[in-house]
């Protein structure tokens, strides 16, 4: 079986590559242009072929014979999209369009799998987001991801492209890029720096361990699931609650400073999902700060 993994050196993509590497008879091809968010060390010891290319520049020769294309590669950081949305349009829309067009030419393809996000649903102040809900993205990042989802769905209807779209919540785990909330919080604690907290810090996010996310993606693949599936955890925290949690774990006051809230900041995300999880974010943080001491 040949599996193409775009963004395989990224945080979530690399976790999926490590999972695939446990199984024999899988030919893994990573397509990754190696941006600041990529780290080949995340898949150290794994067997794979690497094609160093922007997904906009991938050609049929790079993907022919693939049974699955798992598309993790994306510009993801909302703050970056507010400063300059153009890279998000290029990668998250034009790149996906290119991959779809190539996928339509692969007779062996069993499914194109688009890795999406709960942010495409926008704010949900109460209740949970269902797969059938309207998409109401609030940033260039989430709008580009929603656009990509729509391209995949339309290719499925018009051309019969077999697809699966997974929409997941905030991922956490080891070796995540330091621009993300949890690594930035850990880094500030280690360096005794003030953590920059947007507004009052009352934004609610749902959190899933990256290993649980990729395990569910693998499970859905093997079960032949198509369409759109939420992958959530029901593990929801206000941002300021996570800072308080780390303080309780370490039995110390965590320094933070209120900064001007992000433009268009969504207040709350919450997914309706039924997948299993094996680790919550409080368990992860307690594990990380063993016995109240930073590793």
C-alpha positions as CSV (number, residue, x, y, z in Angstrom):
1,X,0.0,0.0,0.0
2,X,1.3,3.4,-1.0
3,X,0.4,6.4,1.2
4,X,1.3,10.0,0.5
5,X,1.5,12.2,3.6
6,X,1.8,15.9,2.9
7,X,3.3,17.9,5.7
8,X,4.8,14.8,7.1
9,X,7.5,16.7,9.0
10,X,4.9,18.9,10.7
11,X,3.6,18.3,14.2
12,X,0.4,16.3,13.4
13,X,1.7,14.8,10.1
14,X,4.8,13.4,11.7
15,X,2.7,11.7,14.4
16,X,0.8,10.0,11.6
17,X,4.0,8.9,9.9
18,X,5.3,7.4,13.1
19,X,2.0,5.5,13.4
20,X,2.2,4.2,9.8
21,X,5.8,3.1,10.4
22,X,4.6,0.5,12.8
23,X,2.9,-1.5,10.0
24,X,4.8,-3.6,7.4
25,X,4.1,-3.3,3.7
26,X,3.2,0.4,3.7
27,X,5.2,2.6,1.4
28,X,5.3,6.1,2.9
29,X,6.0,9.1,0.8
30,X,6.3,12.5,2.6
31,X,5.7,15.6,0.6
32,X,7.0,18.6,2.7
33,X,8.7,21.8,1.5
34,X,10.3,22.1,4.9
35,X,9.1,25.5,6.3
36,X,9.8,26.8,9.8
37,X,7.2,24.4,11.2
38,X,8.8,21.3,9.8
39,X,11.3,19.1,11.6
40,X,12.6,15.9,10.1
41,X,13.8,14.7,13.5
42,X,10.1,14.1,14.4
43,X,10.2,11.0,12.1
44,X,13.7,9.9,13.0
45,X,14.1,6.2,12.5
46,X,11.0,5.9,10.2
47,X,11.3,4.5,6.7
48,X,10.0,6.9,4.0
49,X,10.7,8.7,0.8
50,X,10.8,12.5,1.0
51,X,9.8,14.8,-1.9
52,X,10.8,18.4,-1.0
53,X,8.1,20.4,-2.8
54,X,5.4,23.0,-2.2
55,X,2.0,21.3,-2.6
56,X,1.2,23.8,-5.3
57,X,4.1,22.4,-7.3
58,X,3.4,18.7,-6.9
59,X,3.0,16.8,-10.1
60,X,1.3,13.5,-11.1
61,X,4.7,11.8,-11.2
62,X,5.0,12.5,-7.4
63,X,1.8,10.9,-6.4
64,X,0.9,8.3,-9.1
65,X,0.1,4.9,-7.7
66,X,-1.0,6.2,-4.3
67,X,-3.8,4.4,-2.5
68,X,-4.3,7.3,-0.1
69,X,-3.3,10.9,0.0
70,X,-3.4,12.3,3.6
71,X,-3.2,16.0,3.4
72,X,-1.8,17.6,6.6
73,X,0.3,20.3,5.0
74,X,-1.1,23.8,5.7
75,X,-0.4,27.3,7.0
76,X,-2.1,27.1,10.4
77,X,-1.3,30.0,12.8
78,X,-4.2,32.4,13.0
79,X,-2.0,35.4,14.0
80,X,0.2,34.9,10.9
81,X,-3.0,34.9,8.7
82,X,-4.0,38.2,10.3
83,X,-0.7,39.8,9.4
84,X,-0.6,38.3,5.9
85,X,-3.4,36.1,4.5
86,X,-1.8,35.5,1.1
87,X,0.3,32.4,2.0
88,X,-2.8,30.9,3.5
89,X,-4.8,31.4,0.3
90,X,-1.9,29.9,-1.7
91,X,-1.2,26.9,0.4
92,X,-4.6,26.1,1.9
93,X,-6.7,26.7,-1.2
94,X,-4.5,26.6,-4.3
95,X,-2.4,23.7,-2.9
96,X,-5.5,21.7,-2.1
97,X,-7.0,22.3,-5.5
98,X,-3.8,21.0,-7.1
99,X,-3.8,17.9,-5.0
100,X,-7.5,17.2,-5.9
101,X,-6.8,17.6,-9.6
102,X,-4.0,15.1,-9.3
103,X,-6.0,12.7,-7.2
104,X,-8.7,12.5,-9.9
105,X,-6.0,11.0,-12.2
106,X,-5.0,8.2,-9.8
107,X,-7.0,5.0,-10.6
108,X,-5.7,3.2,-7.5
109,X,-6.8,6.0,-5.1
110,X,-9.0,4.7,-2.4
111,X,-9.5,8.1,-0.6
112,X,-8.2,11.7,-0.5
113,X,-8.1,12.7,3.2
114,X,-8.3,16.3,4.0
115,X,-7.2,17.3,7.6
116,X,-9.3,20.2,8.6
117,X,-10.1,22.1,11.8
118,X,-13.0,22.9,14.2
119,X,-12.3,26.6,13.4
120,X,-14.3,26.3,10.2
121,X,-17.5,26.2,12.2
122,X,-16.6,29.6,13.9
123,X,-17.9,30.6,17.3
124,X,-20.3,28.2,19.1
125,X,-21.2,29.9,22.4
126,X,-23.3,26.9,23.6
127,X,-23.8,23.4,22.5
128,X,-21.6,21.6,20.0
129,X,-20.8,21.7,16.3
130,X,-22.1,18.9,14.1
131,X,-20.6,17.9,10.7
132,X,-23.8,19.1,9.0
133,X,-23.5,22.7,10.5
134,X,-22.9,25.7,8.3
135,X,-19.3,26.9,8.1
136,X,-18.8,30.4,9.5
137,X,-15.0,30.9,9.6
138,X,-13.7,34.1,11.3
139,X,-10.1,34.4,10.1
140,X,-8.2,34.1,6.8
141,X,-6.8,30.8,8.2
142,X,-10.2,29.2,8.9
143,X,-11.8,30.7,5.8
144,X,-9.0,29.1,3.7
145,X,-9.5,25.7,5.4
146,X,-13.3,26.0,4.9
147,X,-12.7,26.8,1.3
148,X,-10.5,23.7,0.9
149,X,-13.2,21.5,2.5
150,X,-15.7,22.8,0.0
151,X,-13.4,22.1,-2.9
152,X,-13.0,18.5,-1.7
153,X,-16.8,18.0,-1.2
154,X,-17.5,19.5,-4.6
155,X,-14.9,17.2,-6.3
156,X,-16.6,14.3,-4.6
157,X,-20.0,15.3,-6.0
158,X,-19.0,16.4,-9.4
159,X,-16.2,13.9,-10.2
160,X,-16.8,11.1,-7.7
161,X,-13.6,11.8,-5.8
162,X,-13.5,9.4,-2.8
163,X,-12.8,11.5,0.2
164,X,-12.8,11.9,4.0
165,X,-12.6,15.2,5.8
166,X,-11.6,15.2,9.5
167,X,-12.2,18.3,11.6
168,X,-10.3,18.2,14.8
169,X,-9.8,20.5,17.8
170,X,-6.6,21.9,19.2
171,X,-3.8,19.3,19.3
172,X,-1.2,19.0,22.0
173,X,1.9,16.8,22.5
174,X,5.7,16.7,22.5
175,X,7.7,18.6,19.9
176,X,4.9,21.0,18.9
177,X,6.0,24.3,17.4
178,X,6.6,27.1,20.0
179,X,4.2,29.5,18.3
180,X,1.3,27.3,19.6
181,X,-0.4,27.9,23.0
182,X,0.8,25.0,25.1
183,X,4.5,25.0,24.0
184,X,4.6,28.8,24.4
185,X,3.1,28.4,27.9
186,X,5.7,25.8,28.9
187,X,8.5,27.9,27.4
188,X,7.4,30.9,29.4
189,X,7.2,28.9,32.6
190,X,10.7,27.4,32.1
191,X,12.2,30.8,31.4
192,X,10.2,32.6,34.1
193,X,8.7,35.0,31.5
194,X,5.3,36.5,31.4
195,X,2.8,34.6,29.2
196,X,0.9,36.9,26.8
197,X,-2.8,36.2,27.4
198,X,-5.3,37.5,24.9
199,X,-8.0,39.7,26.4
200,X,-9.4,38.2,29.6
201,X,-8.3,34.7,28.6
202,X,-11.8,33.4,28.7
203,X,-11.7,31.8,25.2
204,X,-12.7,28.1,25.4
205,X,-10.8,25.5,23.4
206,X,-11.2,21.8,23.0
207,X,-8.0,19.8,23.3
208,X,-6.9,16.4,21.9
209,X,-3.6,14.6,22.3
210,X,-2.0,14.4,18.8
211,X,-1.6,10.6,19.2
212,X,-5.3,10.2,19.8
213,X,-6.1,12.3,16.7
214,X,-3.9,10.3,14.3
215,X,-5.1,7.0,15.8
216,X,-8.6,8.0,15.0
217,X,-7.7,9.1,11.4
218,X,-6.1,5.7,10.9
219,X,-9.1,3.9,12.3
220,X,-11.5,5.9,10.0
221,X,-9.3,5.0,7.0
222,X,-9.4,1.4,7.8
223,X,-13.1,1.3,8.4
224,X,-13.7,2.9,4.9
225,X,-15.4,6.0,6.4
226,X,-16.1,8.7,3.9
227,X,-17.6,12.2,4.1
228,X,-17.0,14.6,7.0
229,X,-16.1,13.4,10.6
230,X,-15.4,15.5,13.7
231,X,-12.5,14.3,15.9
232,X,-12.9,15.8,19.3
233,X,-12.3,15.1,23.0
234,X,-14.9,16.8,25.0
235,X,-11.9,18.2,27.0
236,X,-12.6,21.9,27.0
237,X,-10.8,24.6,28.9
238,X,-10.6,28.4,29.1
239,X,-7.1,29.6,28.2
240,X,-6.7,31.2,31.7
241,X,-7.8,27.9,33.3
242,X,-4.8,26.2,31.7
243,X,-2.4,28.8,33.1
244,X,-4.0,28.2,36.5
245,X,-3.7,24.5,36.1
246,X,0.1,24.7,35.4
247,X,0.4,26.9,38.5
248,X,-1.4,24.3,40.6
249,X,0.8,21.5,39.2
250,X,4.0,23.4,40.0
251,X,2.6,25.1,43.2
252,X,3.7,28.5,42.0
253,X,2.2,31.6,40.6
254,X,2.5,31.7,36.8
255,X,3.4,35.1,35.4
256,X,1.2,36.4,32.6
257,X,0.3,39.7,31.0
258,X,-3.0,40.7,29.3
259,X,-2.4,41.7,25.7
260,X,-4.8,43.2,23.2
261,X,-7.2,40.6,22.1
262,X,-6.8,39.0,18.6
263,X,-8.8,40.5,15.8
264,X,-12.0,38.5,15.2
265,X,-11.1,36.1,18.0
266,X,-13.6,33.2,18.3
267,X,-14.8,32.8,21.9
268,X,-15.6,29.1,22.0
269,X,-15.2,25.9,20.0
270,X,-16.8,22.6,20.8
271,X,-17.2,19.5,18.7
272,X,-19.9,16.8,18.7
273,X,-17.8,13.6,18.4
274,X,-17.8,10.1,19.7
275,X,-14.2,9.0,19.2
276,X,-12.2,7.6,22.1
277,X,-9.3,9.5,23.8
278,X,-6.5,8.1,26.0
279,X,-5.0,11.3,27.4
280,X,-6.5,14.6,28.6
281,X,-4.5,17.9,28.6
282,X,-4.3,18.0,32.4
283,X,-2.8,14.5,32.4
284,X,-0.3,15.5,29.7
285,X,0.7,18.6,31.7
286,X,1.0,16.7,35.0
287,X,3.1,14.2,33.2
288,X,5.3,16.9,31.6
289,X,5.9,18.7,34.9
290,X,6.7,15.6,36.9
291,X,6.4,16.0,40.7
292,X,6.1,19.8,40.2
293,X,9.4,20.1,38.4
294,X,10.0,21.2,34.9
295,X,11.7,18.6,32.6
